[in-house]
Amino acid sequence: MSTAMVFVAGPVPLYWRRCFPGRPEQARTVRRFVACLLDGCPYLDDVLLAADELVVNAIRHTKSGRCGGSFTVEVMRGVNGVAVSVADEGGPGEIVARDADELDESGRGLKAVALTAASWSWHGNEEGRTVTAVFAGEWAS
């Protein structure tokens, strides 16, 4: 399911965008930011898990986590769902939701996003990338 499909029907979606320094403690700040924007969302835990995973990946695996780096979080809320995106400063390789081995201590995050979101995607290159998770479902305002 694409972002466009979730936000086609209904009034103009709400949209927020905020830049953060590329430091590990910013993951908590992003979770608070998203939680405040989406108060009352029945699938908020899934959205927060995705936002956290995308931020941690940006900090750990891209230039955003280097000294002076930054990343941007975008949240869009429509009648039919939510999309959360993290834009980073780029890094090597392609982004893949992989199956981690049983004893691996990491590597399960994007798989969790893929399993909880209606869809997820990414675009970009070593100069900058954006990863987006889309969640479908209505909730009362």
Buried (B, 14 or more C-beta within 10 A) or exposed (E): BEBEBBBEEEEEBEEBEBEBEBBEEBBEBBBEBBBEBBEEBEBBEBBBBBBBBBBBBBBBBBBBBEEEBBBBBBBBBBBBBBBBBBBBBBBEEEBEBEEEEEEEEEEBBBBBBBEBBBBBBBEBEEEBBBBBBBBBEEBEE
